[in-house]
Amino acid sequence: MPLNVKIGFFLAVRALRRASLWTTGLIIGVMILTFLNLVVLSGVLVGLMQGAINAVRTQYTSDVIVSTLNDKQYIENSPNIVALIESLPEVAAYTARYREAGQLEANYRTRRDTDKPNTANAVVVGINPVMEDSVTGISSGLVEGEFLTAGDYDKVVVGGYLLKQYFPVETPGFTTLENVAVGTKIRITLGEVTREVTVKGILKSKVDEVAMRAYLVDSQMRSLVGRNDGNVDEIAIKVAEGVDAAALRDALLLRGVGEVAKVQTYEDAQPKFLKDIISTFNMLGAAFSSIGLVVASITIFIVVFINAITRRKFIGILKGIGINGRAVEVSYIFQSVFYALVGSALGLALVYGFLVPSFEAHPIDFPFSDGILVAPFGQTMFRVGLLVVSTVIAGYIPAWMIIRKNTLDSILGRN
C-alpha cells in the first residue's frame, strides 16, 4: 500500500474517532435518507405497475397462457393440447376456459317498455371451479356470496366492474348493472341463446380480465355456446416450483402447439404500454432521486469544507513536518467513503429488512393495483456505488481547495 494511503487512512481513523457523535450521526442520517430517496422513490413508482403485473399473473394468465389465434374462434385440437399439458412434468396445475362475449341484463321482470334496459356487456367464461381456483385462486377475491362448485347449474359469479355499486363510472358506451346482489336473477345472452341465472357470488379484483367477466361452470357454458368438441379458448398454466415459464413455453412450441394457438409467458402477454410505463417511471424516479443525490453531495461538501477550514492550521503543521498533502486529501476521501458506506449499509438493512417485506405484506391500495416496492439488488448496488462516488468527489474537492494553499499561510492563518 502506498505511503500516502497508509498515512491518509491513519489520519481518517483518528479524525473519525475524535469527531462529534452528533456531526457523524447527522452526516450518516443524510446518507441514509439520500439512499432511501434513490431506491424507494423509483421503487414505489415502478412497484405501482409491477403490482398490476403481478395481479394479472396471479389471477389471470398464471405463468404460461395458451390462447386463441387472432383468426380463430377457439383453440383447435384443444383435447390433445390439454392431454399434452397434463403429461409434462413442468406443469403444476392448469385450467381450461371457455370464453364468449355476451350481455347481462337485470331487472327485466319489473322493467316497463319505456324504461332503459339495465344491461352490461361482459365476457362470459366457463370454468372448472376447482381447477380454476388451483391456478388463480380467484375465489379469495369474493366480497359477497360463494364461489362456484361443479354442480352449480344456472349459477353465476359476477365481476365487480360489471356492477354499479362496485364500479360507479358514468362513461358513454360503458354500462353496469344496477340493483344486483347475491341471489338476484339476471339474464345472460350469448348470441341467440338467453339463459336466466342466479348470482351466487360477486368477485372484486383490480385485474380487468377478472373483474369484467361473469363466470359459469364449464358444463353449462358448453351447452350455451353449443360446443361439445372439447375445444376451449384459454388455458392458463402454473409451472412447477423451480421451472422457468419460458422453458415450458418453448417446450409447448417445440411440440407444435404454436401452430394452433398463441403460447405466451406472463411477460409475453403483457401489453407494450405497461412496459413503456415502467420504463417511464424508472426515468422519473432516477430524475427525482438525482435531486437528493445533489443535496447529499452539497451537504458533504459543506461539512468537509468547514472541517478543513477549522483544521487549516493543523493541516499546515502536518505539511510543515513533512506529511504530503496527498495523504491529507486521502484522509478526507476515506472519511467520505466511511459516511457513504455506513449510510448505504443502514439503508440496505432498512430497505430489505423492513420496507420490502412491509410493502409485500401491506401493499399500497391504488385504484388499479396493489403497489409494492420494487428494489432489484443489482440496481440497488449500482445506486450504492453512485452514492459513494458522488460522496467521494464532494469530500475531495474542498480538501483539495484547502490543502493547495501555502503551508506557511495555513499555519499563520493568513488568507
C-alpha positions in Angstrom: 0.0 0.0 0.0 1.5 3.4 -0.9 2.7 5.5 2.0 0.3 8.4 1.3 -2.6 5.9 1.5 -1.4 4.4 4.8 -0.9 7.9 6.3 -4.3 9.1 5.0 -6.1 6.0 6.4 -4.4 6.7 9.8 -5.4 10.3 9.8 -9.0 9.4 8.7 -9.4 6.9 11.6 -8.0 9.4 14.0 -10.4 12.2 12.8 -13.4 9.9 12.9 -12.6 8.8 16.5 -12.4 12.4 17.7 -15.3 13.6 15.6 -18.5 14.8 17.3 -21.1 12.0 17.5 -23.8 14.5 16.6 -21.9 15.5 13.5 -21.2 12.0 12.5 -24.8 10.9 13.1 -26.1 13.9 11.1 -23.9 13.0 8.1 -24.8 9.4 8.2 -28.5 10.3 8.6 -28.2 12.4 5.4 -26.6 9.4 3.6 -29.4 7.1 4.7 -32.1 9.5 3.6 -30.3 10.0 0.3 -30.0 6.3 -0.2 -33.7 5.8 0.5 -34.6 8.6 -1.9 -32.5 6.9 -4.6 -34.1 3.4 -4.1 -37.6 3.9 -2.6 -38.9 6.7 -4.9 -38.3 4.9 -8.1 -39.1 1.6 -6.4 -42.6 2.8 -5.5 -43.3 4.3 -8.9 -42.2 1.0 -10.7 -44.0 -1.0 -8.0 -47.2 0.7 -8.9 -47.2 -1.0 -12.3 -45.4 -4.1 -11.0 -48.3 -4.7 -8.6 -50.7 -4.7 -11.5 -48.5 -7.1 -13.5 -48.2 -9.5 -10.5 -52.0 -9.4 -10.1 -52.6 -10.3 -13.8 -50.1 -13.2 -13.5 -51.7 -14.4 -10.3 -55.3 -14.1 -11.1 -55.5 -14.4 -14.9 -52.5 -15.6 -17.1 -50.6 -17.6 -14.4 -47.1 -18.4 -15.6 -48.0 -19.5 -19.2 -51.2 -18.9 -21.1 -52.3 -20.6 -24.3 -55.0 -18.6 -26.1 -56.9 -18.5 -29.4 -55.1 -17.3 -32.6 -56.4 -14.0 -33.9 -58.1 -15.5 -36.9 -59.7 -18.4 -35.0 -62.8 -18.7 -32.7 -61.2 -21.2 -30.3 -58.1 -23.3 -29.8 -58.3 -26.1 -32.3 -57.4 -29.6 -31.2 -57.8 -28.5 -27.5 -58.3 -32.0 -26.0 -54.9 -33.2 -27.4 -53.2 -30.0 -26.1 -54.7 -30.5 -22.7 -53.5 -34.1 -22.7 -50.0 -32.9 -23.6 -50.1 -30.3 -20.8 -51.1 -32.9 -18.3 -48.2 -35.1 -19.3 -45.5 -32.5 -18.9 -43.6 -32.7 -15.5 -43.0 -28.9 -15.6 -46.7 -28.3 -15.1 -48.0 -28.0 -11.5 -51.6 -27.1 -12.4 -53.7 -25.8 -15.3 -57.2 -24.5 -16.0 -59.1 -24.5 -19.3 -61.6 -21.8 -20.0 -64.5 -21.2 -22.5 -64.8 -17.5 -23.3 -67.5 -15.7 -25.2 -68.7 -12.1 -25.5 -72.2 -11.7 -24.1 -74.6 -9.4 -22.4 -76.0 -9.4 -18.9 -79.4 -8.0 -18.0 -81.1 -7.3 -14.7 -84.5 -6.1 -13.5 -86.0 -7.3 -16.7 -89.1 -8.6 -14.9 -90.0 -5.2 -13.5 -88.9 -3.0 -16.4 -91.6 -1.2 -18.3 -91.4 -0.9 -22.1 -90.5 2.8 -21.8 -87.6 2.1 -19.3 -84.0 1.9 -20.4 -82.8 -1.8 -20.2 -80.5 -2.5 -17.3 -77.7 -4.2 -19.2 -74.0 -4.6 -19.3 -71.7 -6.1 -21.9 -69.4 -8.8 -20.4 -67.1 -11.6 -21.2 -68.8 -14.8 -20.1 -66.3 -17.5 -19.0 -66.9 -21.2 -18.4 -64.6 -22.8 -15.9 -63.9 -25.8 -13.9 -64.2 -24.2 -10.4 -61.7 -26.5 -8.7 -59.1 -26.3 -11.4 -59.5 -22.5 -11.8 -59.0 -21.9 -8.2 -56.0 -24.1 -8.0 -54.3 -22.0 -10.6 -55.5 -18.4 -10.0 -57.1 -18.6 -6.5 -59.7 -16.1 -7.6 -62.2 -17.3 -5.0 -60.2 -15.3 -2.5 -61.5 -12.2 -4.2 -65.1 -12.8 -3.4 -66.7 -9.9 -1.5 -70.2 -11.3 -1.4 -71.7 -14.8 -1.6 -69.8 -18.0 -2.5 -67.7 -19.3 -5.4 -68.9 -21.8 -7.9 -68.9 -25.6 -7.4 -69.1 -28.3 -10.0 -72.9 -28.8 -9.7 -73.8 -25.1 -9.8 -76.1 -25.1 -12.8 -77.8 -21.7 -13.6 -75.5 -20.0 -11.1 -73.1 -17.2 -11.9 -70.3 -15.3 -10.2 -70.1 -11.7 -11.4 -67.0 -9.5 -11.6 -67.2 -6.2 -9.6 -66.6 -4.0 -12.6 -70.0 -5.1 -14.0 -71.9 -3.8 -11.1 -72.6 -0.1 -10.4 -72.2 -0.4 -6.6 -68.6 -1.6 -7.1 -67.7 0.4 -10.2 -69.7 3.7 -10.2 -68.4 5.0 -13.5 -70.5 7.0 -15.8 -69.0 6.7 -19.3 -70.8 6.8 -22.6 -70.8 3.3 -24.2 -70.0 1.6 -20.9 -72.8 0.4 -18.7 -73.0 -1.5 -15.4 -75.8 -3.4 -13.8 -77.8 -1.7 -11.1 -79.6 -3.2 -8.1 -77.8 -6.6 -8.4 -76.7 -8.6 -5.3 -76.3 -12.2 -4.3 -79.5 -14.1 -5.0 -80.6 -11.7 -7.8 -81.7 -13.4 -11.0 -80.2 -12.0 -14.2 -80.3 -13.0 -17.8 -77.2 -14.0 -19.8 -77.4 -13.7 -23.6 -74.7 -15.4 -25.8 -75.5 -14.9 -29.4 -79.1 -16.2 -29.9 -79.2 -18.0 -26.6 -80.6 -16.4 -23.4 -80.5 -18.0 -20.0 -81.7 -16.9 -16.6 -79.2 -17.5 -13.9 -78.9 -16.6 -10.2 -76.0 -14.5 -8.9 -74.1 -16.7 -6.4 -71.1 -14.5 -5.7 -69.5 -11.2 -6.5 -65.8 -11.1 -7.3 -63.8 -8.0 -6.7 -60.4 -7.6 -8.4 -58.2 -4.9 -9.9 -57.5 -7.0 -12.9 -59.8 -6.1 -15.8 -59.8 -9.5 -17.2 -61.2 -10.9 -14.0 -63.4 -8.0 -12.8 -65.2 -7.6 -16.1 -66.2 -11.3 -16.5 -69.1 -13.4 -15.5 -68.3 -17.0 -14.5 -70.3 -20.1 -15.2 -69.4 -23.8 -14.7 -67.9 -25.2 -17.9 -70.5 -27.9 -18.4 -73.3 -25.3 -18.7 -71.1 -23.0 -20.8 -70.6 -25.7 -23.4 -74.3 -26.2 -23.7 -75.0 -22.5 -24.1 -72.4 -22.0 -26.9 -73.1 -25.4 -28.5 -69.5 -26.5 -28.2 -69.3 -30.2 -27.3 -66.0 -31.0 -29.0 -63.8 -30.0 -26.0 -62.2 -27.0 -27.8 -61.6 -24.2 -25.3 -60.5 -20.6 -25.6 -57.8 -20.2 -22.9 -55.6 -22.5 -20.9 -53.7 -20.9 -18.0 -50.8 -23.0 -16.7 -48.9 -22.8 -13.4 -45.4 -24.2 -13.6 -43.8 -26.5 -11.0 -41.5 -25.0 -8.5 -38.1 -24.2 -9.9 -39.3 -24.3 -13.5 -38.8 -21.3 -15.8 -42.0 -20.2 -17.5 -40.1 -19.6 -20.8 -38.8 -23.2 -20.7 -42.4 -24.5 -20.6 -43.5 -22.1 -23.3 -40.6 -23.4 -25.5 -41.5 -27.0 -24.8 -45.1 -26.4 -25.9 -43.9 -24.6 -29.1 -41.5 -27.4 -29.8 -44.4 -29.9 -29.8 -46.3 -27.8 -32.3 -48.8 -26.1 -30.1 -47.9 -22.7 -31.6 -49.4 -23.8 -34.9 -53.0 -23.8 -33.5 -52.7 -21.4 -30.5 -50.7 -18.5 -29.1 -48.4 -19.7 -26.4 -47.1 -16.9 -24.1 -45.4 -16.5 -20.8 -46.9 -13.9 -18.4 -44.3 -11.5 -19.6 -45.0 -12.1 -23.3 -48.7 -11.4 -22.6 -48.0 -8.0 -21.0 -49.2 -5.1 -23.2 -46.4 -2.9 -24.6 -47.9 0.2 -22.9 -47.3 -1.4 -19.5 -43.6 -1.9 -20.3 -43.4 1.6 -21.6 -44.9 3.0 -18.4 -42.4 1.1 -16.3 -39.5 2.5 -18.3 -41.0 6.0 -17.9 -41.4 5.6 -14.2 -37.8 4.4 -13.9 -36.7 7.5 -15.7 -38.9 9.8 -13.5 -37.6 8.1 -10.3 -34.0 8.5 -11.4 -34.6 12.2 -12.2 -36.2 12.9 -8.9 -33.7 10.8 -7.0 -30.8 12.8 -8.6 -32.0 15.8 -6.7 -31.5 14.1 -3.4 -28.0 12.9 -4.6 -27.1 16.5 -5.4 -28.3 17.7 -1.9 -26.3 14.9 -0.2 -23.2 15.9 -2.2 -23.6 19.5 -1.3 -24.0 18.6 2.4 -20.8 16.5 2.4 -19.0 19.4 0.5 -20.1 21.9 3.2 -19.3 19.6 6.1 -15.8 18.7 4.8 -15.1 22.3 3.8 -16.0 23.7 7.2 -14.0 20.9 8.8 -11.0 21.6 6.6 -11.2 25.4 7.3 -11.3 24.9 11.1 -8.4 22.5 10.8 -6.4 24.6 8.4 -3.7 25.4 10.9 -3.4 21.7 11.8 -3.2 20.8 8.1 -0.5 23.4 7.6 1.5 21.9 10.5 1.2 18.4 9.0 2.5 19.7 5.8 5.3 21.6 7.6 6.6 18.4 9.3 6.8 16.6 6.0 3.3 15.0 5.6 2.5 15.0 1.9 -0.7 17.0 1.1 -1.9 14.0 -0.9 -2.0 12.0 2.3 -4.3 14.6 3.9 -6.5 14.6 0.8 -6.7 10.8 1.0 -7.8 11.0 4.7 -10.8 13.1 3.7 -11.6 10.6 0.9 -11.6 7.8 3.5 -13.9 9.8 5.7 -16.3 10.4 2.8 -16.3 6.7 1.9 -17.0 5.8 5.6 -20.0 8.1 5.7 -21.3 6.8 2.4 -20.8 3.1 3.1 -22.2 3.2 6.6 -25.3 5.2 5.4 -25.8 2.8 2.5 -25.4 -0.3 4.7 -28.0 1.0 7.1 -30.2 2.0 4.2 -29.9 -1.5 2.7 -30.8 -3.1 6.0 -33.8 -0.8 6.2 -35.0 -1.5 2.6 -34.6 -5.3 2.5 -35.1 -5.9 6.2 -38.2 -3.7 6.7 -39.6 -1.8 3.7 -39.7 -4.5 1.1 -41.4 -7.1 3.4 -43.8 -4.4 4.7 -44.9 -3.4 1.2 -45.4 -7.1 0.3 -47.5 -7.7 3.4 -49.3 -4.4 3.2 -49.2 -3.1 -0.4 -50.4 0.5 -1.2 -54.0 0.4 -2.2 -54.0 2.2 -5.6 -57.3 2.2 -7.6 -55.9 -0.1 -10.3 -53.2 -2.1 -8.5 -51.7 -3.0 -5.1 -48.5 -1.1 -5.2 -45.3 -2.8 -3.9 -41.7 -1.7 -3.5 -39.5 -2.9 -6.4 -35.8 -2.9 -5.4 -33.8 -5.2 -7.6 -30.5 -6.0 -5.8 -28.3 -5.2 -8.9 -29.9 -1.8 -9.4 -29.7 -1.1 -5.7 -26.0 -1.8 -5.6 -25.4 0.4 -8.6 -27.1 3.2 -6.7 -24.8 2.5 -3.7 -21.8 2.9 -6.0 -23.3 6.1 -7.4 -23.7 7.4 -3.8 -20.2 6.5 -2.8 -18.6 8.1 -5.9 -20.6 11.3 -5.6 -19.7 11.5 -1.9 -16.0 10.9 -2.5 -16.0 13.7 -5.1 -17.9 16.0 -2.8 -15.4 15.3 0.0 -12.2 15.5 -2.1 -12.9 18.9 -3.7 -13.0 21.1 -0.5 -10.0 19.2 0.9 -8.0 19.9 -2.2 -9.0 23.6 -2.1 -7.6 24.0 1.4 -4.5 21.8 1.1 -3.3 23.6 -2.1 -2.8 26.8 -0.1 0.6 27.9 1.0 1.8 25.9 4.1 3.1 29.0 6.0 -0.1 30.9 5.3 -2.1 28.0 6.6 0.0 27.8 9.8 -0.3 31.6 10.5 -3.9 31.7 9.5 -3.4 34.1 6.6 -5.7 34.2 3.6 
